[in-house]
């Protein structure tokens, strides 16, 4: 995360995605859905399943940090930037799921 004059900007790497659509490949699309990766802003569960040793702990730590340094912008690893007035609340909501 970086502090700017507009607020905190968070880079989500492969933990956060903002998918507009699922991959066209049937197997990839099915895998995304099976792992719980949803369209729109949220956790990229497909990657978390393969990279996080303790997913719940990692997400809890991210949630606590984002509560302390509320995001003005989130730059997901996949999908477009998100800058909305309710972004801090949306981030806390998807990190709680």
LINCORFEN-V804603 format. One line per field, one symbol per residue. phi: phi as a letter, one per 40 degrees, with the letter a starting at -180 (. if undefined). Layout:
BEGIN
phi->???
END
This chain:
BEGIN
phi->.bcbcchcbbccfccbbbccacdccdccdccdcccgcbcgciccddcdccbccbdcccccccccccccbdccabbccbhccbbbcbccccccccccc
END
